[in-house]
Each structure stands twice: as structure tokens, then as C-alpha cells.
Amino acid sequence: MKFKPVFSLATLLLVLTFFACQNQVPQADAYGNFEAEERIVSAEANGKILDFRVEEGQMLQAGQRLGGIDSLQIVLKRAQLEASIQAIIAKSPAI
């Protein structure tokens, strides 16, 4: 004679669900949604940031200067390129 289980799988799941859903955890004291507007701020040049004067929540105007970037590397690269151009022109045959 086969042994028949007293509880079926569905009954077992129902009992486990009942005991798992009891209020043993304190309720949250606040609910809500936080909304934010994302803004991408990018610089036209790369370099080390020297100063950045912005506080969170500060209202800004379009075109307002917010900080400065060290442009020494860009200036040196430009001078190097200009020197390279002059060297190429000097080596070219006169037409």
C-alpha cells in the first residue's frame, strides 16, 4: 500500500505563505517619489580643474563662468604644432 502525504504541495505553499507574510517588520514612516532634472556639464577643453565654484542647489545663469581649467598643456601643444608647421615649410623647396 502506497503512503499518501497528508499535505499536498499547494497546501504546503499556502501555509508557508501565511506564516511568511506576518507583520514582524516595522512599517516605513514615509513614502514618496524624488524627482530630479539631470544636466550634463561638459568643458570644451581637457585639463586639470583649477577652481569650481558651484554649490548644490545653486541657481545658475546661462553662460555664467563656474570654474577654470588649466590650459597649459593645450597652449604647449599648439606651440609645438606651430613649430612643426614652420619646420615643414622651411624644408619644402621654394616654388
C-alpha contacts under 8 A as a table, 3 or more apart, distances in Angstrom:
res1	aa1	res2	aa2	distance
5	P	8	S	6.72
7	F	11	T	5.90
7	F	12	L	6.35
8	S	11	T	5.25
8	S	12	L	6.30
9	L	12	L	5.07
9	L	13	L	6.25
10	A	13	L	5.16
10	A	14	L	6.18
11	T	14	L	5.04
11	T	15	V	6.22
12	L	15	V	5.21
12	L	16	L	6.18
13	L	16	L	5.10
13	L	17	T	6.02
14	L	17	T	5.15
14	L	18	F	6.23
15	V	18	F	5.14
15	V	19	F	6.44
16	L	19	F	5.31
16	L	20	A	5.99
17	T	20	A	5.05
17	T	21	C	6.15
18	F	21	C	5.62
18	F	22	Q	7.18
19	F	22	Q	5.98
23	N	26	P	7.49
28	A	31	Y	7.41
43	A	46	N	6.98
45	A	69	I	7.76
45	A	71	S	7.81
46	N	69	I	7.48
46	N	71	S	7.86
47	G	69	I	5.71
47	G	70	D	5.51
47	G	71	S	6.33
47	G	73	Q	7.54
48	K	69	I	5.59
48	K	70	D	5.29
49	I	52	F	7.19
49	I	67	G	7.62
49	I	68	G	6.03
49	I	69	I	4.51
49	I	70	D	6.26
50	L	67	G	7.28
50	L	68	G	5.39
50	L	69	I	5.36
50	L	70	D	6.06
51	D	67	G	4.96
51	D	68	G	5.29
51	D	69	I	7.31
52	F	66	L	5.87
52	F	67	G	4.13
52	F	68	G	6.65
53	R	66	L	5.56
53	R	67	G	5.89
54	V	58	Q	6.85
54	V	66	L	6.53
55	E	58	Q	5.47
60	L	64	Q	6.90
61	Q	64	Q	5.46
70	D	73	Q	7.66
71	S	74	I	5.28
71	S	75	V	6.30
72	L	75	V	5.15
72	L	76	L	6.17
73	Q	76	L	5.14
73	Q	77	K	6.13
74	I	77	K	5.11
74	I	78	R	6.17
75	V	78	R	5.15
75	V	79	A	6.28
76	L	79	A	5.11
76	L	80	Q	6.17
77	K	80	Q	5.00
77	K	81	L	6.19
78	R	81	L	5.11
78	R	82	E	6.20
79	A	82	E	5.10
79	A	83	A	6.16
80	Q	83	A	5.11
80	Q	84	S	6.19
81	L	84	S	4.99
81	L	85	I	6.24
82	E	85	I	5.09
82	E	86	Q	6.29
83	A	86	Q	5.09
83	A	87	A	6.17
84	S	87	A	5.04
84	S	88	I	6.24
85	I	88	I	5.17
85	I	89	I	6.20
86	Q	89	I	5.07
86	Q	90	A	6.11
87	A	90	A	5.08
87	A	91	K	6.30
88	I	91	K	5.21
88	I	92	S	6.23
89	I	92	S	5.21
90	A	93	P	7.91
